[in-house]
């Protein structure tokens, strides 16, 4: 069950961020996500790797 796809709501709860933040990351920071119909879906492991690689880093804090 650990390998299941996560919805936007799931990933928001997991990362403790808002929906707007997730959509901004998809559009502007290439957050790993797949469009399934009209919904964005995520693999937890891919998102974890993206964050570890600095994908969610705020450029203003550099």
N, C-alpha and C positions, 0 to 999 in steps of 0.2 A: 504493500500500500504506500510505502515511502516514495515510490517512483511516480505517483499520480500527478496529473497536471493540476496546477493551481490557477484559480480565477484572479481577477484584479482585486476583488475583496479579500481573498485569501492572502495574496502577496502583500497587500497593505497591512493586514494584521500581523503577518510574519515580520515585516520590516518596520512596523510602527510608523508608517508614513501615510499621507493622504492619497486619494485617488488622483488628484491633480498632479502630485509629485510623480507618481508612477507613469502617467501619460506623458509628462514632460520628459522623463528619463527615456521612455521608448522613442519619442520623437527626436530629442536633442542629444542623447548620450548613448544611443544604440543598446539600450537594455535588451537582453535576450528574451524575446517573446515571439509567439506564433499567433497569427490571426486565424481563428477557427470560426467560420461564419462571420458574425459581427462582434465576436468576443475575443479579447486578448487572453492567451493562456501562457503559463510559465512553468518551467521545470526548476524546482528548488535548487538543485545542484548547479545549474547553469547560472542562476541569479547569484548564488553564493560566490562562485568563481568570478563573476563580473564585478561584484563588490570588492572582493579581495584584490583584484587587479586595479582597483581605483576608479572603476566606472561611475560610481555614484559620488565621487569626490567633488566638492564645491571649488570651482576655479578661484573664487575670491579669497579662499583661505590659503592658497599656495603662495 
